Amino acid sequence: MNRHFEDTRYHLERAGYHVVAGVRDEVEPYETRLRELVGLRDEDVAEDGWVARYTERARTDARRYVAEARGVVADRAE
């Protein structure tokens, strides 16, 4: 894998991390308020359930985009 793809992969991973962190920060006040309204305590809810789903989806999407980019580059190289 050439250096450009390695750099791209690194930046995609960092972007994914920041997306998850940003979503957590943005959703936290709403989640807290909803838990108060519904009467849920922290121990009643699995913390990583929804985060794990979206994190895995982001990883899957990123892998697909990288694979598509590789295909385009390979086609143009021929």
C-alpha angles and dihedrals in degrees: 000000000000125000095259093058091046090052091047092050091050092051092046090053091049091047090051091051091051092047091055092046091048093049090049091051093047096045098042098086091048092046091050092049092046091050090051092050094047094039098238122153124211092254090054093064128059102235099206100044101095093028091055091050094052094040091053091046091052091050092049092049092048091051091050092050091049091049091050091049091051090052092051092048092048091050092050092047091060 
